[in-house]
Amino acid sequence: MTIELFRVGQRGEGIDDSGTIDGAREIVRGLPPGRFDVDEIRADPFPSGHAGRSWGRMIRHPDGRVEDEPWPWDQ
């Protein structure tokens, strides 16, 4: 079983964690406008052998929209 969480941060500082990407989106929705880094962290390592990797970014727009910018890992 892979335990996974998504860590939302900005400028190298962690803000909050969520068990789902939708939860991470809700965290970002409650923050001021800006770009936020999202890291994916697992108990079982990725094929690279690392337990964490950058999922991508989320952008919180002034009108409240949250835009995903995921890295294309699985494409």
SULDA-V720422 format. One record per pair of residues at least 6 apart in sequence whose ideal C-beta (glycine too) atoms are under 8 Angstrom apart, sorted by the first residue. I is the first residue (numbers start at 1). GAP is how many residues later the second one is. Records with the same first field share a line. If there is no record, write none. Layout:
BEGIN
I = GAP  GAP
END
This chain:
BEGIN
1 = 42  43
2 = 40  41  42
3 = 39  40  41
4 = 15  36  37  38  39
5 = 12  13  14  35  36
6 = 11  12  13  14  15  17  18  32  33  34  35  49
7 = 7  9  10  31  32  34
8 = 6  7  8  9  10  16  19  20  28  29  30  50
9 = 6  27  28  29  30
10 = 24  25  26  27
15 = 12  16  21
16 = 11
18 = 6  8  9
21 = 17  34
24 = 14  31  34
25 = 33  41  43
28 = 8  30  32  38
29 = 31  35  37
31 = 29
32 = 28
33 = 27  28  29
34 = 25  26
35 = 22  23  24
36 = 21  22  23  24
37 = 17  20
38 = 16  17  18  19  20
39 = 13  14  15  16
40 = 12  13  14  15
41 = 10  11
42 = 9  10
43 = 8
44 = 7
45 = 6
46 = 7
53 = 20
54 = 17
55 = 15  16
56 = 12  13  14  15
57 = 11  12
58 = 8  9  10  11
59 = 7  8  10
60 = 6
61 = 6
END
